[in-house]
Amino acid sequence: MKRLCSPVVVLFLILSGCISAPDNIRDVRELRQDHASYFTGITKSEDPLPAAVQTRMDEDYNTIYFSVWHQNRPFHALPDRVYHDFKKYSLKPGYGENKKLHPPSWLKKLQNNASLNNYPNTLSRGITTRNTNLRELPTSSPHFNSSDGDSSAWPFDNLQRSSVSANTPIFVCHVSADKSWALVETSFTYGWIPVEDFASVDDEFVKIWESGRFAVIIRDQTSILD
């Protein structure tokens, strides 16, 4: 019986690997993708929000969005939080992109480069010049809980705290010893980014930027003309 079952199992595995993936997920297939269709009690001729409400919400958003340009010390990146990031990975060194366990020297090198003994050492304003990642430690290399297996969230990088788009206001808290990484804050979080991903700003730049006109693109494949 075992001799008969073995080829069948092999054939099943081969054929199952040839099954094509569905074109789209069920939610996209069955749920309407036009958000306006879920509004109730609003006709197509009406605005979802009155102009006065939109204006107030825009003012509130801008206050938060530009808040990093009006602070003189870390708000999110408090010393205890920054130190905790390093302590956390000292207890769980994890695995790298080569699926090998990080040696103790991995974190020690990052700690030395972070040079937190004089944190914060910068305290200045800036703006991102490209889309960039906010890292928990000053490195682009990943940290995995194990060498493989979905049960440990592999291959999701534990060091990826968040990301921000180009032209995002930031507050620069600290610069690494080798001047290649900066610990920055946005209006909603903090993290390490490469220094080439941002530029410093002055009072004149801030004034122009905060009083500028902004637009929101609500349709795909929209051409932008200067």
N, C-alpha and C positions, 0 to 999 in steps of 0.2 A: 504493500500500500504506500509506503514511504517513497518508493521509486516512482510511483505513478503521480504522487502529489507534487513532488519537487519540480518537474517541468511546468506544471500548471501554475504554481506559485510564481515561478520566474516569468512566465508569459504574462501573468496578471500585472506584475510590477512593471514590465516593459510597456504594456499597453496603457497602464494608468499614467505613465509619464508622458504619454503622447496626447493626453486630453488637453484641449486648448482652454485657456482661461476665459472666463466670461468677459464680454465686451465692456460691461460696466456693472457696478455694484447695484444691489436691489434698491437701495434708497434713491439713487439717481434715476433708476428706471421707473419707479412707481410713485415717487413724490414729486410734486410740481417744483421746478427749480426757479420759477418766478416768485421772488419774495413778496411782491405786492399782492399776489393772489391770497396770501394768508391774512391780509388786513381785513378787519371786519368793520362795518359801519362807515367806510370811507369810499366815496365814489372816485372814479378815475380823474375827475376834474378837480378834486381837492388835494391839497398838499397833506402828506401824513403828519407834518408838524407845522403849526403856525409860524410865521416869519419871526415873531418876537421870541418864541421858544427856541427856534434854531439859532438866533443871534446869541441868546443867553448861554446855550449849550456850547456854542463855538467859543465864546469868551472864557467859559469855565475850562474847556479843553486846552485852550492856548495858555491859560495860567499854569496849568499842570505841565504841559508840554515844554514850556520855556523856563520852568522853575529852576532847572539846573544852572541856568545862567545868572541866577539871583541868589545863590548860596555861597557861603565862604568856608564851608567844611562838609565832610561827607555826611550824607543823610541815610543812604542805604548801606554803603560800604563801611560800616562801623568797625573799628579795630577788632572787636571780639568775633565778628562774623568772618572777617578776612583770615584771622588766625585759625578759626575753626575749620575753614576750607582745607588748610594744610593738615591740621590734626586729623581730620576725618580720613584722609588718604594715607596717613601714616599708619593707621590701624588696618586699612584695607588697601594695600598697594595695587592690587588688581593686575590686569593683563594689558599688554600693548597690542598694536596692530599686527604684530607677528605671532600673536596668541601665546606669547611667553610671559611668565610672571615678571612684573617689574622688580628689579633689584632695589635694595635700600638706597643705592646711590641715585636712583631716578628722582625720588622726591627730594633728597638732600640737595641735589643740583638745582632744582626748581626753587627751593627755599633760599638758597644762597643768592640766586639771581633776583628773586623778589625783593630781597634786602628790606625786610619789614621792620628792622630795628629802628628805622627813622620814619616809619609810616605815620601820617601821609607826608610826602616830600614835595608835592607839586601845588595842588589847589589852584587850578586855572580852568578857563572855559575853552571849549572846543566844539567842533562839529565833524561828524563822520563824512568822509569823502567817497566812500564806497560801501556797499553792503558788507557787513562784518559780523563775526560771531563773538558773543560774550562768553568767555571761558572762565571756569572756576579756578584754574591755575594758569600761569603764564606759559602755555604750550599749545601747539596745534595737534599734538599727538593725542590719541584717545586713551581712555581708561575703561576697561570692561571688567565686569564682576567675575567672569570665568572665561576660559579659552573657547568655549562654544556652548550651545544650548539656549533655547528660548526661555527656559525657566529662570535664568539669571539676567534676562533683558539683553543678552548679546544679540545683535551687534550694536546696540544703542550706546552712544558715547556718554559716559557719566559726567564728563567735564564740560559738556555743552549746556550752559545755563540758559542762554537765550540768543537772539540775534536781532540786529537792527539794520534798517535800510540806510542808504546814503542820505546825507543832509539831516541827520538826527542830532539835535543839540545834546551835548554831553558836558559833564564836569569831570575834569581830570584830577584824580586824587593822588596818584602815585606813579612813578616810572621805575622800571626795573634797573638793576645795576648795569646791565649791558645796553641800556637805552633802547631795547627792541620791543618792549611790552609796556603798556600803560593800563593801570587799573582805573576804569572810568565808571561813571554813573549816568544812566538815562533817567527819565522821569519815573520809571517803573522798576528798575533793577540795577544791578552792577555786574561788572566782569572785566576780565583782561582782554585787551585787543592789541593787535600789532600797531606800533606807532605810525606806520605808513598809512593806516586806515583813517586818520583824522588830521585836522588842521586846527591851529589855534585861532581864536577870534578876539576882536577888540570891541570897545564900546560902540564904535561907529557901525561895525558889522552887525552887532546885536540889535541896534536901533533899526537899521534897515530891514533886517530879517524879520523882526517881530512885527513890523508895520507893513510887511509886504502883502501882496494879494496871493491867495492860494486857491487851488482847484482840486477837486476830487474826481477821478475818472471812474465812471460807473458802467462802462461798456468795454468789452474785450475788443482787441484789435483797433484801438483808437490811435490815430496819428496825432502827434504833438508838434505844433509849429511855434517857433519863437516869434 
